[in-house]
Amino acid sequence: MNEEKRFILAAVARLIGYPDHRFPDERDEILLAIPEWPLGDDLRQGLSLALSQLCGNTVMELQELYVTTFDMKEDTGLYLTAMELGDSRDRGAALILLKNIVADAGFTPAYGELADYIPALYELLAVSNDNVHIKALERRLSVATKKIADYLPDGHPYKSCFSILVNDVFDEPTAEDIEKLTHTREAADIEDLPYPVLYGMDGMARGDISMPGMNFCKGMEV
């Protein structure tokens, strides 16, 4: 993954995390950083648009929007295994496997947060070296991201954040990938997931290491 895509992932991770009192400052930091990064004109314009959609609301309004958009609607939920498996009992095992993948990359989820929180996984992709674990996770996130982007209506303040990832960061998921995700959710069969579950191929898990110098979203410890 090139540096342009990593920057976009890191920026979007900050924008779609739960907006607390620090959000306006973080948003301004991204705005100031855009001209300093060697982004193409289209990417610069797309990220600026995503930022602008979230500039006209107070923090309280954004919090209400976040809850109604991501916490109260199943199709736009921000937890990857919930999107893949719903309320199946197999979700617990899938969460453990994902936590191991995150640990193999050298990170741990933030205190009180599940390992499948999508903003944190975007952040993980932004700072991790490409390997078989990360590539598998990237494929899963491409399907989930497209689903969210397609479900959000045009004009929704969060729509542009996901659209820029679909158009400029992730590869287009195939119809087969999307169909397998749907089938997996219906069948809730963890042995037939639409991605390879890979763990331990990159050495020992390093779960005691937190994210170095990062402060993008609440999904990872810093």
DAGIDA-V24614 format. One record per run of one state. SS is the DSSP state (H for helix, E for strand, C for the rest). FROM is the first residue (numbers start at 1). TO is the last residue. Records with the same first field share a line. If there is no record, write none. Layout:
SS=FROM-TO + FROM-TO
This chain:
C=1-2 + 17-22 + 35-40 + 54-58 + 72-73 + 77-78 + 86-90 + 105-108 + 110-116 + 128-131 + 152-158 + 169-174 + 188-189 + 193-219 + 221-222
H=3-16 + 23-34 + 41-53 + 59-71 + 74-76 + 80-85 + 91-104 + 118-127 + 132-151 + 159-168 + 175-187 + 190-192
E=79-79 + 109-109 + 117-117 + 220-220
